[in-house]
Amino acid sequence: MDAFYASVEQRDNPALRNKPIAVGGSSDRGVVAAASYEARKYGVHSAMSSVVAKRLCPDLIFTKGRYEVYAEVSRQIRAIFFEYTDLVEPLSLDEAYLDVTENKKHMKSAIAIARNIRSKIQSQLQLTASAGVSYNKFLAKTASDLDKPDGLSVILPEEAMSFLETLPIDKFYGIGKVTAEKMKRLGIFRGKELKMWPKSDLLHMFGKSGHYYYNIVRGIDHRMVTPQRERKSFGMERTFSEDITDFITLQEKLFQMGEQLWERFQKRQQQAKTLTLKIKYSDFHQITRSKTSLEVIPSLEEIKSMTTEMLAEFKEDDFQIRLTGISLSNLSYTDEKKEPQLTLRF
């Protein structure tokens, strides 16, 4: 999806259309969760400090995120996907892999399927999506970023090698900014230079990731599209309008977040064993603490008890906390069927 959160806000509020907007944060606090394409022209992007974003784009409009709405729109988008195939692997609310080799419409062209899906999303939901089509995950993902927004890009098998050799190294999906800079210092600017490196040298310089780099520059990616990826954790974060400077207030805020988290979690058919706290200070230094129960966490009272125990590990001096987070992980389903106890007849 193209600038998903921001596009939903612009769709639902005509006053925001064609204007630079940021979802999340505020003009003097917080972090941008998503930016419209009008804002991106100024260099505003997700995970950027709101203060920096406002400096880059003085006319930037901040709007509060409506994550339940985004989740519902995501379900509507996924319903369109399922009209064509059951092999849908979500990566996030706004992105997924689809395997359409065998599809419900019996269409022979993956390009035509991508075109149909984009058209349905536009007509039914008034949102735009960009699609990438190729013969494996890596190439399809790479293609999807080539012509955004509202684009459709295709990498045919016979085009893959020449395409990858000329692709800038920082455009390879899975090669982040830091790794790309390291590669450039080594004289690797495009796929052509990366392809010249033996696997042993890539492993020496980049560890296990060297296997991945060696394969993708050759168009090799054997990963299957795996439907229904399980969520690993369930949590929430909050950036405060003013720094928290004392222990009692921090505990109160985390208790409040714990109550909200537990209320939402109760609606899911899941249980959790691990509770994690995240603390980010005013200088953006961040620490986390986790505690795992031998059994599943049974109640809100237990969450508060575990929170108190972990907070005891934090120093009470020099408190200037801008963000806190709390999450549940080590998840299992409450309706999970257990193997029956065997009865042995003697």
Phi, psi and omega in degrees: 000149183268117179044057197307299183302313183294322180292323176296318179296318179291325176296316186278342180231096183306333181294342182265353185293140179064020179239153178286116180232154175232131176269129180093165179068196178203178184295338183231013185198154170091192185228141179288126177273327179199151181230141176289164180294331176297325178282326182296334177299336179267001182095005178285136179210168180297152180073005177274144175301137180300324180296315179295318180300317180294326178292321180288325183226089184302334180269011183298134179256125178265136178227143182290138179290142177240079193290333175293325177293316180298321179296320179293318177297322177299320178296323178293321178295316181295328177297325176293318177303316185291347173292339185252325182201151173270351180272077181240123179244101180292139172259332180193188179298332190242018184205144180201155169265141174234131171261114183245021178306310170247121185229160186291337181270355182057037178272142184267351184244117176294329179295317179296322178296314179299320179296317179296316181297314179299321179295319179294319179298319180293313185285323184273327187242356181056041176228157179251148178229149173250142184232147172238136182236127173197191188264001172208172185300311185302312182290323178296316178297315179300317180296325184295338181265359187280333188222057179260148358272168173057046183239165175222117181238144184232134172242104180284154180307317183286349180260347191300313185296313180293324178298312183293325181293330181262355183288128176303143188297330180278002174262355178285123177295129182100352174252105184281179185299315182294314180295321179299318179295321178296318179297320179296324177295336178268005179086016179257104182250332179222172180303328182302316179289322179297322182294338181284344184277130175295154180301320182300322180289322178295320178295322180294320184275329189235008180068211183299334179297341178303326177300314182297313181297320180298320183283315188294327180290347175257008178074024183258121176203103185265008181296136178275156170284118187249108182293157172055057173300129183282138177289132184273335182207168181218116186202187180206157178228158177214127173262130187269148179293332174225146181301141171279131186237008177215155187294319184297316179296320178300314179298317179299317181296319180291324175297317178298317179294322178298321178296315179294318180297316181295321179299317179289321183293328180298336181282347180265148178275057184221161173233161181223151177247338187242135175245133181235134174252142178234130180234127176240126183275173184296335177272010179073006170294137188230139174225153177229153175223139180231150176221131182246131178273148177296322175251180178292151177291118192271340191200168174296324180300322179291323176299316179295320179296315179294323177298315179299318180297317181289325179296333179297340180278347180273143176286140183273351181270159176055048179279117169214084189253125183260337184212142171229152177220152178217135183212154175250138179215191186058055191273152172213162182270139182289334181263018180297129183282133178264149178293136181293148176290129181282142176250123180263129180265122180258000000 
